[in-house]
Amino acid sequence: MPREMTYPCCTCGSDQPHRQPRDDRERDIIRELTHARTPHAYVDDYWICGRTDYDCRNIRHAWRVKPFDPPRKMPEPD
């Protein structure tokens, strides 16, 4: 089960709850964004903003607030 942590969000401009990827779809999206070299590359160090009053879904790395320029948002499920 994905964990939840509070991290700074560069899109929201404040500390917000973030969650790990929930499923293979989200992990695959992060692998694509990071140009992972193997299909099973570990991506659970990436976190997704879970702000509830605003639909942010910004993706950040556990150690870097802004790993993508421009910031990337986790797409909604189809």
C-alpha positions in Angstrom: 0.0 0.0 0.0 1.4 3.4 -0.9 2.6 5.6 1.9 1.9 9.2 2.4 4.4 11.9 3.5 4.4 15.7 3.8 6.8 17.4 1.3 7.1 20.9 -0.1 5.3 21.2 -3.4 6.8 23.6 -6.0 3.3 24.0 -7.7 1.3 24.6 -4.5 4.1 26.7 -2.9 3.7 25.0 0.5 4.1 21.7 2.4 1.4 19.3 1.2 0.7 15.6 1.7 2.3 13.5 -1.1 1.8 9.8 -1.9 3.8 7.2 -3.7 2.6 5.8 -7.0 -0.5 3.7 -6.5 -0.3 1.3 -9.4 1.6 0.1 -12.5 0.0 2.8 -14.6 1.4 5.6 -12.5 4.8 3.8 -12.2 5.0 3.4 -16.0 4.2 7.2 -16.4 7.1 8.1 -14.1 9.4 5.6 -15.9 8.5 7.3 -19.1 9.1 10.8 -17.7 12.5 9.8 -16.2 13.6 8.0 -19.3 14.2 4.9 -17.2 16.5 2.5 -19.0 14.8 -0.7 -17.9 11.0 -1.4 -17.8 11.3 -2.4 -14.1 13.3 0.6 -12.9 12.5 1.6 -9.3 10.3 4.7 -9.3 8.9 4.6 -5.8 11.2 7.5 -4.8 8.8 9.8 -6.8 5.9 11.2 -4.9 2.6 12.7 -6.2 1.0 15.8 -4.5 -2.2 14.8 -2.8 -3.6 18.2 -2.0 -7.4 17.8 -1.5 -8.7 21.4 -2.0 -6.8 21.8 -5.3 -6.2 19.1 -7.9 -2.4 19.5 -8.1 -0.9 15.9 -8.7 2.5 17.4 -9.2 5.3 14.8 -9.3 8.4 15.3 -7.3 11.4 13.2 -6.2 11.9 12.4 -2.5 15.2 14.4 -2.5 14.4 17.0 -5.2 11.4 19.3 -5.0 11.5 20.0 -8.8 13.0 17.1 -10.7 11.3 18.1 -14.0 11.4 21.5 -15.8 8.7 22.4 -16.3 7.0 20.6 -13.4 5.0 17.5 -14.5 1.6 16.5 -13.3 0.3 12.9 -12.9 -2.5 12.5 -15.5 -5.9 11.4 -14.3 -6.9 7.8 -15.0 -8.7 7.2 -18.3 
